[in-house]
Amino acid sequence: MQTVAGAKCTLVVTLKSGPSKAQGLGATQADDNGVATWSWHIGLNTAKGSWPMTATCTSGSAKATATAKLVVE
C-alpha cells in the first residue's frame, strides 16, 4: 500500500472462516518511501473464493483505508 513514510498500517484478510490469523498479516510500518507491504502463505485448506482485504494506515491524526479482493482458486 502506498502511504506516507513511517505510517503504521494493518491488513485484515477475511476468509470464509473469519479473519485470517496467518503469520505476516497484521501490523507493519511503511518504509522511507511510504510503502507498506505484507507477505503470508495461503493455507492448503483455505476455502476457494473471493475474500475481502482491508488495509488501514495512520499517521498522526490522518487515516486512510484501502480495500481489495484476495482470490483463492
N, CA, C and O atoms as a Tripos MOL2 file, in Angstrom:
@<TRIPOS>MOLECULE
protein
  292   291    73     0     0
PROTEIN
NO_CHARGES

@<TRIPOS>ATOM
      1 N           0.8480   -1.1720    0.0000 N.3       1 MET1
      2 CA          0.0000    0.0000    0.0000 C.3       1 MET1
      3 C           0.8870    1.2260    0.0000 C.2       1 MET1
      4 O           1.8850    1.2710    0.7190 O.2       1 MET1
      5 N           0.5420    2.2050   -0.7850 N.am      2 GLN2
      6 CA          1.2850    3.4630   -0.8150 C.3       2 GLN2
      7 C           0.6670    4.4280    0.1920 C.2       2 GLN2
      8 O          -0.5390    4.6750    0.1720 O.2       2 GLN2
      9 N           1.4920    4.9600    1.0560 N.am      3 THR3
     10 CA          1.0500    5.8730    2.1030 C.3       3 THR3
     11 C           2.1910    6.8590    2.3630 C.2       3 THR3
     12 O           2.9840    7.1220    1.4590 O.2       3 THR3
     13 N           2.2900    7.3910    3.5360 N.am      4 VAL4
     14 CA          3.3930    8.2860    3.8820 C.3       4 VAL4
     15 C           4.4510    7.5110    4.6680 C.2       4 VAL4
     16 O           4.1410    6.5320    5.3470 O.2       4 VAL4
     17 N           5.6780    7.9520    4.5690 N.am      5 ALA5
     18 CA          6.7820    7.2970    5.2780 C.3       5 ALA5
     19 C           6.4850    7.2110    6.7720 C.2       5 ALA5
     20 O           6.0700    8.1880    7.3960 O.2       5 ALA5
     21 N           6.7040    6.0250    7.3300 N.am      6 GLY6
     22 CA          6.5370    5.8210    8.7670 C.3       6 GLY6
     23 C           5.1250    5.5680    9.2320 C.2       6 GLY6
     24 O           4.9090    5.3550   10.4250 O.2       6 GLY6
     25 N           4.1380    5.5820    8.3220 N.am      7 ALA7
     26 CA          2.7560    5.3270    8.7350 C.3       7 ALA7
     27 C           2.6370    3.9290    9.3260 C.2       7 ALA7
     28 O           3.3250    3.0040    8.8960 O.2       7 ALA7
     29 N           1.7730    3.7840   10.3010 N.am      8 LYS8
     30 CA          1.5000    2.4840   10.9080 C.3       8 LYS8
     31 C           0.2890    1.8960   10.1950 C.2       8 LYS8
     32 O          -0.7620    2.5310   10.1060 O.2       8 LYS8
     33 N           0.4510    0.6630    9.6850 N.am      9 CYS9
     34 CA         -0.5780    0.0570    8.8450 C.3       9 CYS9
     35 C          -0.9450   -1.3350    9.3340 C.2       9 CYS9
     36 O          -0.1200   -2.0460    9.9070 O.2       9 CYS9
     37 N          -2.1890   -1.7070    9.0980 N.am     10 THR10
     38 CA         -2.6580   -3.0560    9.3880 C.3      10 THR10
     39 C          -3.3750   -3.6030    8.1680 C.2      10 THR10
     40 O          -3.9370   -2.8470    7.3760 O.2      10 THR10
     41 N          -3.3520   -4.9140    8.0200 N.am     11 LEU11
     42 CA         -4.0670   -5.5910    6.9470 C.3      11 LEU11
     43 C          -4.9110   -6.6930    7.5580 C.2      11 LEU11
     44 O          -4.4180   -7.5220    8.3230 O.2      11 LEU11
     45 N          -6.1920   -6.6900    7.2100 N.am     12 VAL12
     46 CA         -7.1060   -7.7430    7.6510 C.3      12 VAL12
     47 C          -7.6270   -8.4500    6.4080 C.2      12 VAL12
     48 O          -8.1800   -7.8120    5.5120 O.2      12 VAL12
     49 N          -7.4490   -9.7700    6.3520 N.am     13 VAL13
     50 CA         -7.9770  -10.5990    5.2770 C.3      13 VAL13
     51 C          -9.0800  -11.4470    5.8930 C.2      13 VAL13
     52 O          -8.8260  -12.2340    6.8050 O.2      13 VAL13
     53 N         -10.2940  -11.2900    5.4010 N.am     14 THR14
     54 CA        -11.4310  -12.0180    5.9640 C.3      14 THR14
     55 C         -11.7870  -13.1770    5.0500 C.2      14 THR14
     56 O         -12.3000  -12.9800    3.9480 O.2      14 THR14
     57 N         -11.5110  -14.3870    5.5200 N.am     15 LEU15
     58 CA        -11.8050  -15.6120    4.7840 C.3      15 LEU15
     59 C         -13.1830  -16.1350    5.1840 C.2      15 LEU15
     60 O         -13.8430  -15.5610    6.0490 O.2      15 LEU15
     61 N         -13.6100  -17.2160    4.5570 N.am     16 LYS16
     62 CA        -14.9080  -17.8240    4.8860 C.3      16 LYS16
     63 C         -14.9970  -18.1430    6.3740 C.2      16 LYS16
     64 O         -16.0600  -18.0140    6.9820 O.2      16 LYS16
     65 N         -13.8780  -18.5600    6.9530 N.am     17 SER17
     66 CA        -13.8390  -18.9460    8.3670 C.3      17 SER17
     67 C         -13.6700  -17.7580    9.3130 C.2      17 SER17
     68 O         -13.6960  -17.9300   10.5310 O.2      17 SER17
     69 N         -13.4950  -16.5430    8.7550 N.am     18 GLY18
     70 CA        -13.2980  -15.3480    9.5770 C.3      18 GLY18
     71 C         -11.9590  -14.7060    9.2850 C.2      18 GLY18
     72 O         -11.2770  -15.1090    8.3430 O.2      18 GLY18
     73 N         -11.5640  -13.7080   10.0780 N.am     19 PRO19
     74 CA        -10.2890  -13.0200    9.8390 C.3      19 PRO19
     75 C          -9.1090  -13.9950    9.9060 C.2      19 PRO19
     76 O          -8.9990  -14.7930   10.8370 O.2      19 PRO19
     77 N          -8.2320  -13.9150    8.9060 N.am     20 SER20
     78 CA         -7.0620  -14.7870    8.8620 C.3      20 SER20
     79 C          -6.1090  -14.4510   10.0020 C.2      20 SER20
     80 O          -5.9140  -13.2840   10.3450 O.2      20 SER20
     81 N          -5.5240  -15.4830   10.5750 N.am     21 LYS21
     82 CA         -4.5160  -15.3260   11.6320 C.3      21 LYS21
     83 C          -3.1360  -15.6720   11.0940 C.2      21 LYS21
     84 O          -2.2170  -15.9210   11.8750 O.2      21 LYS21
     85 N          -2.9720  -15.6910    9.7670 N.am     22 ALA22
     86 CA         -1.7100  -16.0890    9.1440 C.3      22 ALA22
     87 C          -0.5670  -15.1880    9.5940 C.2      22 ALA22
     88 O          -0.7230  -13.9730    9.7160 O.2      22 ALA22
     89 N           0.5850  -15.8090    9.8370 N.am     23 GLN23
     90 CA          1.7800  -15.0600   10.1840 C.3      23 GLN23
     91 C           2.1500  -14.1850    8.9880 C.2      23 GLN23
     92 O           2.1630  -14.6570    7.8510 O.2      23 GLN23
     93 N           2.4470  -12.9300    9.2380 N.am     24 GLY24
     94 CA          2.7830  -11.9930    8.1750 C.3      24 GLY24
     95 C           1.6950  -10.9640    7.9430 C.2      24 GLY24
     96 O           1.9340   -9.9260    7.3260 O.2      24 GLY24
     97 N           0.4920  -11.2530    8.4390 N.am     25 LEU25
     98 CA         -0.6010  -10.2810    8.3790 C.3      25 LEU25
     99 C          -0.5840   -9.4570    9.6530 C.2      25 LEU25
    100 O           0.1220   -9.7870   10.6060 O.2      25 LEU25
    101 N          -1.3540   -8.3960    9.6680 N.am     26 GLY26
    102 CA         -1.4380   -7.5780   10.8660 C.3      26 GLY26
    103 C          -0.6960   -6.2740   10.6880 C.2      26 GLY26
    104 O          -0.7740   -5.6440    9.6330 O.2      26 GLY26
    105 N           0.0240   -5.8680   11.7210 N.am     27 ALA27
    106 CA          0.6510   -4.5470   11.7550 C.3      27 ALA27
    107 C           2.0010   -4.5200   11.0610 C.2      27 ALA27
    108 O           2.7770   -5.4730   11.1300 O.2      27 ALA27
    109 N           2.2630   -3.4050   10.3900 N.am     28 THR28
    110 CA          3.5670   -3.1350    9.7830 C.3      28 THR28
    111 C           3.7550   -1.6240    9.7380 C.2      28 THR28
    112 O           2.8270   -0.8700   10.0310 O.2      28 THR28
    113 N           4.9230   -1.1950    9.3820 N.am     29 GLN29
    114 CA          5.1950    0.2380    9.2710 C.3      29 GLN29
    115 C           5.6860    0.5220    7.8550 C.2      29 GLN29
    116 O           6.5150   -0.2130    7.3200 O.2      29 GLN29
    117 N           5.1690    1.5940    7.2520 N.am     30 ALA30
    118 CA          5.5930    1.9830    5.9120 C.3      30 ALA30
    119 C           7.0710    2.3600    5.9180 C.2      30 ALA30
    120 O           7.5680    2.9460    6.8800 O.2      30 ALA30
    121 N           7.7640    2.0210    4.8380 N.am     31 ASP31
    122 CA          9.1910    2.3240    4.7350 C.3      31 ASP31
    123 C           9.4160    3.8030    4.4180 C.2      31 ASP31
    124 O           8.4720    4.5940    4.4040 O.2      31 ASP31
    125 N          10.6570    4.1620    4.1670 N.am     32 ASP32
    126 CA         11.0150    5.5660    3.9100 C.3      32 ASP32
    127 C          10.3630    6.1280    2.6410 C.2      32 ASP32
    128 O          10.2750    7.3430    2.4640 O.2      32 ASP32
    129 N           9.9080    5.2290    1.7640 N.am     33 ASN33
    130 CA          9.2240    5.6480    0.5360 C.3      33 ASN33
    131 C           7.7040    5.6370    0.6950 C.2      33 ASN33
    132 O           6.9800    5.9340   -0.2550 O.2      33 ASN33
    133 N           7.2180    5.2960    1.8900 N.am     34 GLY34
    134 CA          5.7860    5.2580    2.1380 C.3      34 GLY34
    135 C           5.1130    3.9830    1.6550 C.2      34 GLY34
    136 O           3.9030    3.9680    1.4290 O.2      34 GLY34
    137 N           5.8810    2.9180    1.4950 N.am     35 VAL35
    138 CA          5.3310    1.6530    1.0150 C.3      35 VAL35
    139 C           5.1640    0.6880    2.1880 C.2      35 VAL35
    140 O           6.1200    0.3780    2.8980 O.2      35 VAL35
    141 N           3.9380    0.2230    2.3730 N.am     36 ALA36
    142 CA          3.6450   -0.7930    3.3910 C.3      36 ALA36
    143 C           3.3850   -2.1080    2.6710 C.2      36 ALA36
    144 O           2.5980   -2.1570    1.7260 O.2      36 ALA36
    145 N           4.0440   -3.1760    3.1170 N.am     37 THR37
    146 CA          3.8820   -4.4750    2.4710 C.3      37 THR37
    147 C           3.6160   -5.5660    3.4960 C.2      37 THR37
    148 O           3.9750   -5.4560    4.6680 O.2      37 THR37
    149 N           2.9790   -6.6140    3.0170 N.am     38 TRP38
    150 CA          2.7210   -7.7990    3.8190 C.3      38 TRP38
    151 C           3.0270   -9.0180    2.9680 C.2      38 TRP38
    152 O           2.8860   -8.9800    1.7460 O.2      38 TRP38
    153 N           3.4480  -10.0990    3.6130 N.am     39 SER39
    154 CA          3.7120  -11.3520    2.9220 C.3      39 SER39
    155 C           3.2570  -12.4890    3.8240 C.2      39 SER39
    156 O           3.6110  -12.5380    5.0020 O.2      39 SER39
    157 N           2.4690  -13.4050    3.2650 N.am     40 TRP40
    158 CA          1.9740  -14.5270    4.0440 C.3      40 TRP40
    159 C           1.6800  -15.6920    3.1140 C.2      40 TRP40
    160 O           1.6120  -15.5280    1.8960 O.2      40 TRP40
    161 N           1.5060  -16.8730    3.7030 N.am     41 HIS41
    162 CA          1.1940  -18.0750    2.9400 C.3      41 HIS41
    163 C          -0.2870  -18.3970    3.0910 C.2      41 HIS41
    164 O          -0.8610  -18.2730    4.1730 O.2      41 HIS41
    165 N          -0.8860  -18.8090    1.9930 N.am     42 ILE42
    166 CA         -2.2810  -19.2420    1.9910 C.3      42 ILE42
    167 C          -2.2800  -20.7240    2.3450 C.2      42 ILE42
    168 O          -1.6010  -21.5160    1.6910 O.2      42 ILE42
    169 N          -3.0330  -21.1050    3.3710 N.am     43 GLY43
    170 CA         -3.0970  -22.4970    3.7980 C.3      43 GLY43
    171 C          -3.7360  -23.3960    2.7460 C.2      43 GLY43
    172 O          -4.5930  -22.9490    1.9830 O.2      43 GLY43
    173 N          -3.3230  -24.6620    2.7020 N.am     44 LEU44
    174 CA         -3.8610  -25.6140    1.7320 C.3      44 LEU44
    175 C          -5.3550  -25.8310    1.8920 C.2      44 LEU44
    176 O          -6.0370  -26.1710    0.9250 O.2      44 LEU44
    177 N          -5.8720  -25.6390    3.0960 N.am     45 ASN45
    178 CA         -7.2940  -25.8720    3.3430 C.3      45 ASN45
    179 C          -8.1430  -24.6020    3.2410 C.2      45 ASN45
    180 O          -9.3250  -24.6190    3.5820 O.2      45 ASN45
    181 N          -7.5520  -23.5110    2.7770 N.am     46 THR46
    182 CA         -8.2980  -22.2580    2.6380 C.3      46 THR46
    183 C          -9.3790  -22.4320    1.5870 C.2      46 THR46
    184 O          -9.1100  -22.9060    0.4830 O.2      46 THR46
    185 N         -10.6040  -22.0470    1.9290 N.am     47 ALA47
    186 CA        -11.7370  -22.1850    1.0030 C.3      47 ALA47
    187 C         -11.5080  -21.3390   -0.2430 C.2      47 ALA47
    188 O         -11.0340  -20.2050   -0.1690 O.2      47 ALA47
    189 N         -11.8590  -21.9250   -1.4010 N.am     48 LYS48
    190 CA        -11.7690  -21.1830   -2.6490 C.3      48 LYS48
    191 C         -12.8260  -20.0900   -2.6560 C.2      48 LYS48
    192 O         -13.9100  -20.2440   -2.0920 O.2      48 LYS48
    193 N         -12.4880  -18.9830   -3.3050 N.am     49 GLY49
    194 CA        -13.4370  -17.8910   -3.4000 C.3      49 GLY49
    195 C         -12.7290  -16.5570   -3.4590 C.2      49 GLY49
    196 O         -11.5070  -16.4890   -3.5960 O.2      49 GLY49
    197 N         -13.5090  -15.5030   -3.3550 N.am     50 SER50
    198 CA        -13.0080  -14.1340   -3.3780 C.3      50 SER50
    199 C         -13.2350  -13.5470   -1.9920 C.2      50 SER50
    200 O         -14.3700  -13.4570   -1.5230 O.2      50 SER50
    201 N         -12.1490  -13.1510   -1.3430 N.am     51 TRP51
    202 CA        -12.2100  -12.7300    0.0570 C.3      51 TRP51
    203 C         -11.7260  -11.2940    0.2050 C.2      51 TRP51
    204 O         -10.7280  -10.9130   -0.4070 O.2      51 TRP51
    205 N         -12.4210  -10.4900    1.0100 N.am     52 PRO52
    206 CA        -12.0440   -9.0790    1.1570 C.3      52 PRO52
    207 C         -10.7790   -8.8850    1.9960 C.2      52 PRO52
    208 O         -10.5380   -9.5920    2.9750 O.2      52 PRO52
    209 N          -9.9820   -7.8980    1.5740 N.am     53 MET53
    210 CA         -8.8060   -7.4710    2.3200 C.3      53 MET53
    211 C          -8.9730   -5.9790    2.5830 C.2      53 MET53
    212 O          -9.3670   -5.2270    1.6920 O.2      53 MET53
    213 N          -8.6740   -5.5560    3.8040 N.am     54 THR54
    214 CA         -8.7600   -4.1390    4.1590 C.3      54 THR54
    215 C          -7.4610   -3.7060    4.8040 C.2      54 THR54
    216 O          -7.0610   -4.2360    5.8410 O.2      54 THR54
    217 N          -6.8010   -2.7330    4.1790 N.am     55 ALA55
    218 CA         -5.5790   -2.1490    4.7240 C.3      55 ALA55
    219 C          -5.9220   -0.7740    5.2760 C.2      55 ALA55
    220 O          -6.6000    0.0170    4.6210 O.2      55 ALA55
    221 N          -5.4480   -0.4950    6.4840 N.am     56 THR56
    222 CA         -5.6710    0.8050    7.1170 C.3      56 THR56
    223 C          -4.3310    1.3370    7.6000 C.2      56 THR56
    224 O          -3.5820    0.6400    8.2860 O.2      56 THR56
    225 N          -4.0370    2.5890    7.2310 N.am     57 CYS57
    226 CA         -2.7940    3.2260    7.6590 C.3      57 CYS57
    227 C          -3.1120    4.5160    8.3870 C.2      57 CYS57
    228 O          -4.0290    5.2500    8.0170 O.2      57 CYS57
    229 N          -2.3360    4.7810    9.4330 N.am     58 THR58
    230 CA         -2.4920    6.0230   10.1870 C.3      58 THR58
    231 C          -1.1370    6.6980   10.3440 C.2      58 THR58
    232 O          -0.1010    6.0490   10.4850 O.2      58 THR58
    233 N          -1.1860    8.0220   10.3130 N.am     59 SER59
    234 CA         -0.0060    8.8400   10.5500 C.3      59 SER59
    235 C          -0.4910   10.1040   11.2380 C.2      59 SER59
    236 O          -1.1640   10.9330   10.6260 O.2      59 SER59
    237 N          -0.1500   10.2500   12.5060 N.am     60 GLY60
    238 CA         -0.6880   11.3700   13.2780 C.3      60 GLY60
    239 C          -2.1990   11.2350   13.3610 C.2      60 GLY60
    240 O          -2.7080   10.1870   13.7580 O.2      60 GLY60
    241 N          -2.9160   12.2800   12.9910 N.am     61 SER61
    242 CA         -4.3860   12.2210   13.0290 C.3      61 SER61
    243 C          -4.9770   11.7940   11.6860 C.2      61 SER61
    244 O          -6.1950   11.6610   11.5680 O.2      61 SER61
    245 N          -4.1280   11.5770   10.6640 N.am     62 ALA62
    246 CA         -4.6110   11.1640    9.3410 C.3      62 ALA62
    247 C          -4.7800    9.6550    9.2890 C.2      62 ALA62
    248 O          -3.9850    8.9090    9.8600 O.2      62 ALA62
    249 N          -5.8350    9.2090    8.5910 N.am     63 LYS63
    250 CA         -6.1310    7.7870    8.4600 C.3      63 LYS63
    251 C          -6.6300    7.5250    7.0460 C.2      63 LYS63
    252 O          -7.4310    8.2940    6.5130 O.2      63 LYS63
    253 N          -6.1540    6.4320    6.4350 N.am     64 ALA64
    254 CA         -6.5970    6.0450    5.1010 C.3      64 ALA64
    255 C          -6.8630    4.5520    5.0830 C.2      64 ALA64
    256 O          -6.1820    3.7760    5.7540 O.2      64 ALA64
    257 N          -7.8630    4.1580    4.3050 N.am     65 THR65
    258 CA         -8.2290    2.7510    4.1840 C.3      65 THR65
    259 C          -8.3320    2.3930    2.7080 C.2      65 THR65
    260 O          -8.8420    3.1700    1.9010 O.2      65 THR65
    261 N          -7.8400    1.2050    2.3690 N.am     66 ALA66
    262 CA         -7.9520    0.6940    1.0030 C.3      66 ALA66
    263 C          -8.4700   -0.7380    1.0830 C.2      66 ALA66
    264 O          -8.1360   -1.4820    2.0050 O.2      66 ALA66
    265 N          -9.2920   -1.1110    0.1030 N.am     67 THR67
    266 CA         -9.8290   -2.4690    0.0590 C.3      67 THR67
    267 C          -9.4760   -3.1280   -1.2610 C.2      67 THR67
    268 O          -9.2920   -2.4580   -2.2770 O.2      67 THR67
    269 N          -9.3840   -4.4430   -1.2340 N.am     68 ALA68
    270 CA         -9.1080   -5.2390   -2.4200 C.3      68 ALA68
    271 C          -9.6680   -6.6380   -2.1700 C.2      68 ALA68
    272 O         -10.1270   -6.9370   -1.0670 O.2      68 ALA68
    273 N          -9.6330   -7.4790   -3.1730 N.am     69 LYS69
    274 CA        -10.0920   -8.8640   -3.0420 C.3      69 LYS69
    275 C          -8.9190   -9.8180   -3.2020 C.2      69 LYS69
    276 O          -8.0620   -9.6320   -4.0660 O.2      69 LYS69
    277 N          -8.8920  -10.8340   -2.3640 N.am     70 LEU70
    278 CA         -7.9410  -11.9360   -2.4770 C.3      70 LEU70
    279 C          -8.7150  -13.0690   -3.1380 C.2      70 LEU70
    280 O          -9.7410  -13.5020   -2.6130 O.2      70 LEU70
    281 N          -8.2440  -13.5480   -4.2710 N.am     71 VAL71
    282 CA         -8.9190  -14.6440   -4.9660 C.3      71 VAL71
    283 C          -8.1270  -15.9320   -4.7450 C.2      71 VAL71
    284 O          -6.9460  -16.0110   -5.0820 O.2      71 VAL71
    285 N          -8.7910  -16.9370   -4.1760 N.am     72 VAL72
    286 CA         -8.1990  -18.2520   -3.9380 C.3      72 VAL72
    287 C          -8.8590  -19.2200   -4.9060 C.2      72 VAL72
    288 O         -10.0740  -19.4150   -4.8710 O.2      72 VAL72
    289 N          -8.0510  -19.8270   -5.7720 N.am     73 GLU73
    290 CA         -8.6030  -20.7530   -6.7810 C.3      73 GLU73
    291 C          -8.1880  -22.1660   -6.5140 C.2      73 GLU73
    292 O          -8.5610  -23.0710   -7.2610 O.2      73 GLU73
@<TRIPOS>BOND
     1     1     2 1
     2     2     3 1
     3     3     4 2
     4     3     5 am
     5     5     6 1
     6     6     7 1
     7     7     8 2
     8     7     9 am
     9     9    10 1
    10    10    11 1
    11    11    12 2
    12    11    13 am
    13    13    14 1
    14    14    15 1
    15    15    16 2
    16    15    17 am
    17    17    18 1
    18    18    19 1
    19    19    20 2
    20    19    21 am
    21    21    22 1
    22    22    23 1
    23    23    24 2
    24    23    25 am
    25    25    26 1
    26    26    27 1
    27    27    28 2
    28    27    29 am
    29    29    30 1
    30    30    31 1
    31    31    32 2
    32    31    33 am
    33    33    34 1
    34    34    35 1
    35    35    36 2
    36    35    37 am
    37    37    38 1
    38    38    39 1
    39    39    40 2
    40    39    41 am
    41    41    42 1
    42    42    43 1
    43    43    44 2
    44    43    45 am
    45    45    46 1
    46    46    47 1
    47    47    48 2
    48    47    49 am
    49    49    50 1
    50    50    51 1
    51    51    52 2
    52    51    53 am
    53    53    54 1
    54    54    55 1
    55    55    56 2
    56    55    57 am
    57    57    58 1
    58    58    59 1
    59    59    60 2
    60    59    61 am
    61    61    62 1
    62    62    63 1
    63    63    64 2
    64    63    65 am
    65    65    66 1
    66    66    67 1
    67    67    68 2
    68    67    69 am
    69    69    70 1
    70    70    71 1
    71    71    72 2
    72    71    73 am
    73    73    74 1
    74    74    75 1
    75    75    76 2
    76    75    77 am
    77    77    78 1
    78    78    79 1
    79    79    80 2
    80    79    81 am
    81    81    82 1
    82    82    83 1
    83    83    84 2
    84    83    85 am
    85    85    86 1
    86    86    87 1
    87    87    88 2
    88    87    89 am
    89    89    90 1
    90    90    91 1
    91    91    92 2
    92    91    93 am
    93    93    94 1
    94    94    95 1
    95    95    96 2
    96    95    97 am
    97    97    98 1
    98    98    99 1
    99    99   100 2
   100    99   101 am
   101   101   102 1
   102   102   103 1
   103   103   104 2
   104   103   105 am
   105   105   106 1
   106   106   107 1
   107   107   108 2
   108   107   109 am
   109   109   110 1
   110   110   111 1
   111   111   112 2
   112   111   113 am
   113   113   114 1
   114   114   115 1
   115   115   116 2
   116   115   117 am
   117   117   118 1
   118   118   119 1
   119   119   120 2
   120   119   121 am
   121   121   122 1
   122   122   123 1
   123   123   124 2
   124   123   125 am
   125   125   126 1
   126   126   127 1
   127   127   128 2
   128   127   129 am
   129   129   130 1
   130   130   131 1
   131   131   132 2
   132   131   133 am
   133   133   134 1
   134   134   135 1
   135   135   136 2
   136   135   137 am
   137   137   138 1
   138   138   139 1
   139   139   140 2
   140   139   141 am
   141   141   142 1
   142   142   143 1
   143   143   144 2
   144   143   145 am
   145   145   146 1
   146   146   147 1
   147   147   148 2
   148   147   149 am
   149   149   150 1
   150   150   151 1
   151   151   152 2
   152   151   153 am
   153   153   154 1
   154   154   155 1
   155   155   156 2
   156   155   157 am
   157   157   158 1
   158   158   159 1
   159   159   160 2
   160   159   161 am
   161   161   162 1
   162   162   163 1
   163   163   164 2
   164   163   165 am
   165   165   166 1
   166   166   167 1
   167   167   168 2
   168   167   169 am
   169   169   170 1
   170   170   171 1
   171   171   172 2
   172   171   173 am
   173   173   174 1
   174   174   175 1
   175   175   176 2
   176   175   177 am
   177   177   178 1
   178   178   179 1
   179   179   180 2
   180   179   181 am
   181   181   182 1
   182   182   183 1
   183   183   184 2
   184   183   185 am
   185   185   186 1
   186   186   187 1
   187   187   188 2
   188   187   189 am
   189   189   190 1
   190   190   191 1
   191   191   192 2
   192   191   193 am
   193   193   194 1
   194   194   195 1
   195   195   196 2
   196   195   197 am
   197   197   198 1
   198   198   199 1
   199   199   200 2
   200   199   201 am
   201   201   202 1
   202   202   203 1
   203   203   204 2
   204   203   205 am
   205   205   206 1
   206   206   207 1
   207   207   208 2
   208   207   209 am
   209   209   210 1
   210   210   211 1
   211   211   212 2
   212   211   213 am
   213   213   214 1
   214   214   215 1
   215   215   216 2
   216   215   217 am
   217   217   218 1
   218   218   219 1
   219   219   220 2
   220   219   221 am
   221   221   222 1
   222   222   223 1
   223   223   224 2
   224   223   225 am
   225   225   226 1
   226   226   227 1
   227   227   228 2
   228   227   229 am
   229   229   230 1
   230   230   231 1
   231   231   232 2
   232   231   233 am
   233   233   234 1
   234   234   235 1
   235   235   236 2
   236   235   237 am
   237   237   238 1
   238   238   239 1
   239   239   240 2
   240   239   241 am
   241   241   242 1
   242   242   243 1
   243   243   244 2
   244   243   245 am
   245   245   246 1
   246   246   247 1
   247   247   248 2
   248   247   249 am
   249   249   250 1
   250   250   251 1
   251   251   252 2
   252   251   253 am
   253   253   254 1
   254   254   255 1
   255   255   256 2
   256   255   257 am
   257   257   258 1
   258   258   259 1
   259   259   260 2
   260   259   261 am
   261   261   262 1
   262   262   263 1
   263   263   264 2
   264   263   265 am
   265   265   266 1
   266   266   267 1
   267   267   268 2
   268   267   269 am
   269   269   270 1
   270   270   271 1
   271   271   272 2
   272   271   273 am
   273   273   274 1
   274   274   275 1
   275   275   276 2
   276   275   277 am
   277   277   278 1
   278   278   279 1
   279   279   280 2
   280   279   281 am
   281   281   282 1
   282   282   283 1
   283   283   284 2
   284   283   285 am
   285   285   286 1
   286   286   287 1
   287   287   288 2
   288   287   289 am
   289   289   290 1
   290   290   291 1
   291   291   292 2
@<TRIPOS>SUBSTRUCTURE
     1 MET1         2 RESIDUE 1 A MET
     2 GLN2         6 RESIDUE 1 A GLN
     3 THR3        10 RESIDUE 1 A THR
     4 VAL4        14 RESIDUE 1 A VAL
     5 ALA5        18 RESIDUE 1 A ALA
     6 GLY6        22 RESIDUE 1 A GLY
     7 ALA7        26 RESIDUE 1 A ALA
     8 LYS8        30 RESIDUE 1 A LYS
     9 CYS9        34 RESIDUE 1 A CYS
    10 THR10       38 RESIDUE 1 A THR
    11 LEU11       42 RESIDUE 1 A LEU
    12 VAL12       46 RESIDUE 1 A VAL
    13 VAL13       50 RESIDUE 1 A VAL
    14 THR14       54 RESIDUE 1 A THR
    15 LEU15       58 RESIDUE 1 A LEU
    16 LYS16       62 RESIDUE 1 A LYS
    17 SER17       66 RESIDUE 1 A SER
    18 GLY18       70 RESIDUE 1 A GLY
    19 PRO19       74 RESIDUE 1 A PRO
    20 SER20       78 RESIDUE 1 A SER
    21 LYS21       82 RESIDUE 1 A LYS
    22 ALA22       86 RESIDUE 1 A ALA
    23 GLN23       90 RESIDUE 1 A GLN
    24 GLY24       94 RESIDUE 1 A GLY
    25 LEU25       98 RESIDUE 1 A LEU
    26 GLY26      102 RESIDUE 1 A GLY
    27 ALA27      106 RESIDUE 1 A ALA
    28 THR28      110 RESIDUE 1 A THR
    29 GLN29      114 RESIDUE 1 A GLN
    30 ALA30      118 RESIDUE 1 A ALA
    31 ASP31      122 RESIDUE 1 A ASP
    32 ASP32      126 RESIDUE 1 A ASP
    33 ASN33      130 RESIDUE 1 A ASN
    34 GLY34      134 RESIDUE 1 A GLY
    35 VAL35      138 RESIDUE 1 A VAL
    36 ALA36      142 RESIDUE 1 A ALA
    37 THR37      146 RESIDUE 1 A THR
    38 TRP38      150 RESIDUE 1 A TRP
    39 SER39      154 RESIDUE 1 A SER
    40 TRP40      158 RESIDUE 1 A TRP
    41 HIS41      162 RESIDUE 1 A HIS
    42 ILE42      166 RESIDUE 1 A ILE
    43 GLY43      170 RESIDUE 1 A GLY
    44 LEU44      174 RESIDUE 1 A LEU
    45 ASN45      178 RESIDUE 1 A ASN
    46 THR46      182 RESIDUE 1 A THR
    47 ALA47      186 RESIDUE 1 A ALA
    48 LYS48      190 RESIDUE 1 A LYS
    49 GLY49      194 RESIDUE 1 A GLY
    50 SER50      198 RESIDUE 1 A SER
    51 TRP51      202 RESIDUE 1 A TRP
    52 PRO52      206 RESIDUE 1 A PRO
    53 MET53      210 RESIDUE 1 A MET
    54 THR54      214 RESIDUE 1 A THR
    55 ALA55      218 RESIDUE 1 A ALA
    56 THR56      222 RESIDUE 1 A THR
    57 CYS57      226 RESIDUE 1 A CYS
    58 THR58      230 RESIDUE 1 A THR
    59 SER59      234 RESIDUE 1 A SER
    60 GLY60      238 RESIDUE 1 A GLY
    61 SER61      242 RESIDUE 1 A SER
    62 ALA62      246 RESIDUE 1 A ALA
    63 LYS63      250 RESIDUE 1 A LYS
    64 ALA64      254 RESIDUE 1 A ALA
    65 THR65      258 RESIDUE 1 A THR
    66 ALA66      262 RESIDUE 1 A ALA
    67 THR67      266 RESIDUE 1 A THR
    68 ALA68      270 RESIDUE 1 A ALA
    69 LYS69      274 RESIDUE 1 A LYS
    70 LEU70      278 RESIDUE 1 A LEU
    71 VAL71      282 RESIDUE 1 A VAL
    72 VAL72      286 RESIDUE 1 A VAL
    73 GLU73      290 RESIDUE 1 A GLU
